[in-house]
Amino acid sequence: MSFDIAIGLASDRGPRERNEDFAAVQRPQDAREAAKGWIVALADGVSGQPGHPGEGGGRMAAQTTVGALVRDYHATPRHWDTTVALDRLIAAQNGWLAHHNRRGERSALTTLSAVVLQGGGYTVAHVGDSRVWLIREGQATQLTQDHAIDQSDFARLTRAIGLDDTVRVDYAQGDLRAGDRLLLTSDGVHGPLRASQLAELAMGEDAQAAAEALVRAALEAGGRDNATALLVLVRAPGTADYDDLLRGAQRLPVPPRLKAGDLLDGLRITALVADNGVHRLFRARRDEDVGDLRPLALKTLAEARGDDPQERAMLAHEGWVTRRVGDHPGLVRGHETPDASALYLLADWHDGRTLEDLMAEGRPALADFLAAAGEIAAALGRLHRAGIVHRDIKPGNLHLGDDGRWRLLDLGVALSGHEPEALRDLHAGTPSYINPEQWDDPPAPADAGSDLFALGVTLYQWLTGRLPYGEIEPYQRGRYRHDPRPPSRLRPDVPIWLDRLLLKAVHREAAARFETADELLLALERGASRPLPAAGGSALARRNPLAAWQLAFGLSALLNLLLLVWLLFLPR
């Protein structure tokens, strides 16, 4: 969901001869620009005194600075962080204006206060003594700091656009709620008015009328400068994106140790489900006065890991991925937590059992196995089409709900292209289910094929009760010395077409496996009607290089022995 906002803008020259304030708003024009959000900016130009060569240059400085920023912001690369995009645009404008001032034509400076509204939050960039305010529930909070020294009848700027060859920009970020107001003011407005007056005048539902009331009140209070107010009324914030979640993850505290019966942000804890020393998983529900009593899963960090920024970033990434794909069948739906007072993730809870639990009860009937395999492959295909690699497919992460639906669990080590570097560099997964290429030196990166191999290992194990390559111990290099036995050798009721399918899924050579989850699903659906060709065994040199060298050495020794016998004993 994109922002639903209303804009109000009013400006008056007041008792001055000219108005050197300038403000502008730029909304996104298409889906690509929507990802970068809205941008609003206000500048208060500073000229020389009347008769000075710089007279009137402030308007030019303010207009070109705001114009360049709002015009070019959406043209910056999409992968740039918001603060990086703002910083580079402001630095370029500052360099141009400083060069202009050095030429001595019309010396001019300007303040700049800009706000980007993106995802579910805001980013402020600020230089000078114009201001940005956040007005929430009738209270005005100043988000910027003035870069000026107050003197008897004027303020001398210590930072401004065009003052020096380089400029230091202040940045601030935060979350937005429905009903919030962001107010940008020049000193002609906030100079004569107190913060409480700004908040009161800005609370109207008509943003334009409120902006005009602010300027009018400032001039009536004796303002002696240009007066400009740019008001942004947030009727509904946008959907939180990964940057919003990451900011919240680094800012929010970790909840205290929770127990059954505790209340957190209207969520009643009903049970501790798991605690691995890094994460804690709870079952919870909304408190009775909310009315929705469906169970929820609440995941957070243990107190001992609460100060680790990498763990916080990885938890934020998991929350973002879960929300991004959770509306797909076969995946768990995540919930937004815009008013969270602590760091946690919230998702649907599904009663049921994992495949690991079911495997302890024995081998499945073929009909149940085939139905489950098709449903799981379809869910994995949806995940891959969303650009997500799971990286830890195994029996413990496949869940059969009481509603009869299979789901993929635990996206904690998933890759999305936005993951933190620490998560990307992690050699994630359970060793016995990791594809052979990830044990190479150097290891191949995990990809969709890694998930397909892990799913093949899981299905082979469920059907036969054995791992195709045996147990691989953690922290040891994987060894795939022998090709897997056909499942029908372990279960005579397994048809040959299913033999071929599973052996293809877990083949030692990546090129011989399924390329996509949809290809695996199609093979399952076709079954015996269009069986796959038998996959050839992998080469000995690939499976066991040492054995290949031993064989070559043995043949060489035998040939040399035969040659020696011929030379010594056979007649010439």
N, C-alpha and C positions, 0 to 999 in steps of 0.2 A: 504494500500500500504506500502511495506517495503522500507527501505532505498536503494537508488541507490548511491553507493559511490565507490571511487577509493582510493587505499592505496599506499603510497610511503614510503619506509624505507631505510635509508642509515646510516652507522656508520663507523667510522675510529678511530684507536687508536691515530692518530696524532703523536707527538713526544714522547709519553709515550711508555714504554716497553710492556704494555699489555692494552687491551681494557676492562675496567670494566663497561662500559655502557651495558644495555640490554633492548630490547623493543620487544613487541609481540602484535599480533592482534588475537582476537577470534571472529569469526562470528557465528551466531546461526545456528544450524544444522537441526532443525525441527520446526514445528509450535509452540510447547510449548516454545522452547528457543527463537523463534522470538519475543514473547511478552516481553522478557527481553532485547532484543536489542543486538547491537555489543558492545564489550569492547576492548579498546586499552590502552596500558600502557607502560611507559618508566621509567627506574630506572638508577641512576648514583651512582655506588658503591664507597665506601670510604674505603681504606685500610690504614694500618700503613705504615710508611716510609720504604725504602729498608733496609733489615736486621732486621726489627721489626717483632715480632711474628705474627702480623696481616697482613703481606705483602701478597697480592693476595686475601685476604678475601672479598674485595669489589665486585669482579665479582660473587663470590658465593652468597653474600647477594642480589645483584641486580637480578641475574637469578632466585633464589628461590622465591623472593618476587613477581616478575612479573609472574613467572610461576604459583605460587599458586593462584594468583588473577584471571588470565584469565582462568585457568583450572577449578576453583571451582565456579566462579560467576554464571554460568547457572544452577548449581546444588542447589543453594539456593532456599528456598520456593518461589513460585510465588507470594504469597500475601505479601511478605516482600517489603517494600519501597526500592528503589534503594540505597539510602544513608545508610539504615540499613544494607543491604546485603554487601555493600562495607566496612562499618565500622567494621562489625564483622569479615570479612575475613582479613582485614588489622590488626586488633587487635590480631588475632590468630597468624599471621605471625610475628608480632612485638614481641609477647611474646616468641615465639620459638627462634627468633634471639637474643633477649636480654639474654635468658637463655644460649644460645650458647656462647655469648660474656663473660658472667660471668665465664664460665669454663676456659677462658684464652687460648683456643687452637689457633684460628685464629680470633682475634677480627676484626669485620667488621660491617659497617653501610651502609645504602643506602638511597637515596632520592626516592620518588615515585610520579609520576604524572599519573593519570589514567582518562579516559573519557569513559562514557557509552553513546551510541547513541540509544535513545529509543523513540518510538512514533514520535513526531515532534520536539524533543529537545535533550539537552545534560545534563549530570551530571558529574561534575569534582570532583575528590578526589585528595588531594595534601599534600605532606609532603616534606620539604627540599627546594633546590634551583634549581631543574629542573623547567621548565615552560610549561604552556599551553597558547596558543594564539588563539584568534578568528580573522580570517582575512575575512573581509567583505567589498566589494567594494573598494579593494585596501588599506584598513586601518587595521593595526594590533592592537588589544586590548589585553593586558595581563590579563588573567583570574585568575592568581594565584599570591600569594605574597611569596617572598623569605624568608625562615626561616634561615637566615645566617647573620653573622657579617662580613663585609668586612674588611680585614686587608691588610698589605702592598703587599704581593704576593700570598695570598690565602684567602679563605672564610671559617670561622668556623661555622659549622652548629649548630643552636640552636634547631632544631627538625630534627629527622631522624628515620628511621625504625631500631630498635635494640638499640637505644641510652638509653632508659629507659624502665622500666617494662610496662608503659602505654604510648600511643602516642596520641597526639591531631591532628586530621585530619581536614583540611579545605575543605569545600564543596561549590560548586557554580553550579547553574542551569540556563538554558536559552533556548530560542527557536532557531531553525535553519531554514535557507532559502536555496533555490536552489542557488548554486554558492558559498556558504560559505566554508571556509577551517578552519579546526582545526589543529594546529601545536604544536607538543610536542617536546621540545628541551632540551638537556643537556647543562650545562653551557659552554661547549666547543664550542657551536654554538652561543648562544645568548650573550656570553661574548664579542667576537670580533665584532659582527654585531649589527647595530642599528635596531630598530623596523621597520623603513621604508625600510631597506634593506631586512629584513625577509619577509615583505609583498610583495615586488617587486619580489623576487626570488620564492615565493610560488604561484604566480599567473598563472603559466603555466598550460596547460590543461593535460599534462602528469605528474601525481603525482609522479611517480618514478623518472623521470628526474629532477623534481623540488626538491625532497629530496636530490638527489645527488648533485645538484647545491648548495644547502644550506651548506652542509658539506664541499664541495670543497672551497666555498667562505670563510667559517670560518677559515679553515686552511691557506688559502692564505693571510688572514688578520692578521696572526700572532698568531692564536690560539695555546695554549700550553697544551691543555687537550684533552681527548677523545671527539670526536664530533659525536653526534647522532641527527638525525631529523626524526620524524615520522609524515607524512602529511596525513590528511584525507580530500579528496575533496568530498563535498556533491553535487552530481548532482541533486538529488531530495530527500527531507526529507521524513520520514515516515508519516503516518497518525497520527494526534495528538491523544493521549490517555487521560484518565481522569487526570492523574498526570500533563500532559502538560497544560491542560485547567485550572487546579487548580492553578498551578504556575502563569499562566497569569492572572487569576482572582484576585490573591492577589497582583500582581504587577501593573496592569494597572489602570489608573485613571478612575473614573466615568465620563461620558460625561457631559458637562454643560447642562443646561436646553435647550432642543431643541425645535424648532418650525418649522412650514411648510416653506420650502424653504432653510433651513440650509443644509450644506454639511458636511458629516462625512466620512472620508476614501473613498471618491468617491461615497458615498450613499446620494442621495437627499431625505430629509424628505418631505413627501407629506401630512401627517396628524398625529395628536395625536389621538390614538384610545381609550386608557384607561390609567388611573392613579389612583392607589389605595393607594398611599402614600408610598408604598414599591417599586413597579415596575412601569415602564412606557412602554407602548406598542405603537409603531409607525408603520405607513405604510410608506414604502420607496421604492425607485428604484435606480438602478445604474445610474450614471450620463450619459448624452447623448453621450459622447465620447467613452463610453464602448460598446455601441450598444445593450446591452440586457436591455430592458425596462420593463421586467416582474416585477410586484409588489412583494415586500418582506416585511416580518414582522421583525421589529427590537425591541428587548426587552432589557431594561437595568434597573439599580437601580436608585431610586430617590436620589438626593444629600444627603438628611438627613440620608440615610442608607448606603451611600458609604463607610464609615469607619468601618462597621460591618463585621468582617472576616467570620462570619457564613453565613450572607446573600450572601457574595461573593462566598463562597464555594457552597452554594445551587444553585446559578445561574450557576456556572460552571458545576455542576452535571446535571442540566436540559439540558444544551447545549450538554453534552456528551451523555446523554440518547437519545436526539432528533436525533443526528447524527447516533447513533447506530441502531435505528429502523426505521428511516425516509424513507427508500427505500421501505418499505412494503405498499401495498395498504391499505387505511384507516387510515394512519398515516401521520403526517406532516414531510416533509423532511427538515432537518437542513443543514446549510452551514458552511464550515470552514472559519475562519477569521484569516489567518496566519499573516497578516500585520496590524492587528488592533492596532490603537493608543489609544483605550479606551476600557472599559469593556462593551460588549454588545453581545447578541446572534442574529443570523440571520437565518431566515427560510423562506420557501415558504409562500406566501400570497394567500389565496383562498377566492374569493368573494362568498357570500352566506349568510345563516342564521343559527343560532343555533336552536336546538330543543326547547329551552326556547322561542324563538321568534315564532316558529311555533305553540307551545301550546297555545299561546295567541289568535290564530286565530280559535281555536276550536279543536274538536276531529278528528283524522284521519280516512280516509276510511280504511277498513280492509286490502285491497290489498296493499296499501301504507305502512301501519303499518308493515305487515309481511315482505315485501321486505326490509324495513329499519332495522327491528330487526335482520334479518339474516346478513345483511352487517355489522352492528355494532358488533354483536357477533363474526363474523369472524375476524374483526380488533382487538377485545379484545383478541381473541385466539392467534393472531400473537404476540401481545405484551407480553402475558404470556409465550409463547414459547421462547421468547428472554430473559426471566428471569426478566421481569419488572412488577411491581405491580403499577397500576395507582393511586389508593387511593382517587380519587375525581371524580368518574363517576357520572354525574348528567346532567340534560337537558342543562345547560349552557356550558357544555364541549363536547357536541355532535353537529357536524356541518355538514349541508348539503350544499355542494358547488354548485356554478352555473354549474359545470360540471356534476352534478347529483350524485356525490359520497359522501357517509357519511364518516366522519373522526373523530377521537378522538383528542381533543385539550388539551393543558395545562398539561405538565408532570412536573410541578414545585414541586410537593410533591411526585413524584414517588419514589419507592424503587427499587434498582438494585443490592444490595450487595456491592456497592462501595459508597453509599451515606454518607455524613457527619453525625456524631453522632447526631448533633442537629436536622437534618432532620429525622433521624430514630426515635428519641424520641418524635417527634411532633405528637400530636393526630390529624392527618389531616383528612380532609373530611368535608362534609356538614351534620350536625346532622341527618336530616330526611332520609339520604341515607346510614347511617352507620349501619353495621350489629350488631345484639344484643350482640354478644360476646365481641365487643369492649367497651361495657358499663359495662361489668362485673368488679368485684373487686377481683384480679387485672385484668386489661383489656387484652384480647387476642390480639396478634399482627395482623396487617393488612396483608392479603395474597390474593392470586388470588380469593379465595372464597368471600372475602370482595367486590372485584370488581363485581363479578357475582351477589351478593345480591343487590348492588347499581344499576346495570343494570336492574335487575328485578323490583326494586322500580320505576325506571325511566320509564320503559315500561308500568307498571301498571298505573302509573300516566298519561302518555300520552294517553293511551287507554280510561281511565275512567274519567279523570279530577280530581281524588282524590289520595292522598297518602295512601298506604295500611294500615299504622299504624297511620295515622294522622301526623300533624306537630309536630316535636320535636324541642324544643327551644334550641338554643346554650347554652353551659356551664351547661346544666342540664342532669341528668342521664336519658337515654332513657327508655321509658316505653312501653312495648308491651303487653298490658293487654288483648287484644281481637284478635282472628285470623282475617285476612282480609276477607272482603266479596268477594264472587266470582264476577269477572268482569261482568258476564252475568246478575247479579242482578242490575247492574248499566247501562248496555248497552245490551238490549235483542238480538242485532244482533251478539254478541260475541258467537262463538261456544263453546261447553262444553270442547272440547280438548284444546282450548286456555285457558279456565278457569283453567284447571288442570296444564297446563304448567306454567302460571304466578304464581299460588298459590304455586307451587313447588319452583319457583325461589325466592320467598320472604318468605318461610316458617320460622317460629320462630326457629326451630331446624336446626342447621347446617348440621347434618347427613341426613336430608330429602331433602336438596337442590341439585342442579346440582353440580357435582364435577369439571367440566371443561367447558370452553366456547364451545369446540367442541361438548360436550354432549348437551348443550343447542341448538346449531346450528342444530344438527341432529334432535332433537325433533321438531324444527320449520320446517325443510324440510319434515319430515314425516307427520306432521299435523294430519289430521283426519284418514289417512290410518293406522297409528299405534299409537293411542292415549295413553297417559300416564295413569297409574292407578290413581285413586283419592288419594290424599295425606290426611292422617289422621290429625285431629286437634292436636295441641300441648297440652301437659298436663297442667292442671290448676296450678299445683305447680311450673311449669317453667314460665308460662305466668304471674301469679300473686300470688307470695308466700303468701302475706298478706291475700288475699281472701281465699286461701287454709286453712290457719290457722283459719280464721274467720269461715269457714264452719265446720272445725273440732271442734272448740269451741262451735258452735251452736248445733251440734249433741250431743256433750258431755253434754251440759246444758239440752237439751231435754230429754236425757236418765236419767239424775239425777232427773229431774222434775217428770218423769213417776214413778221412783223408790220411790220418796217421796210421791206421791199420793197413790201408792200401800200400802206403810207402814201406812199411816194415815187414809185412808178412806175405803179401801177395806176390807171385812171380812176375817178373818184368818181361 
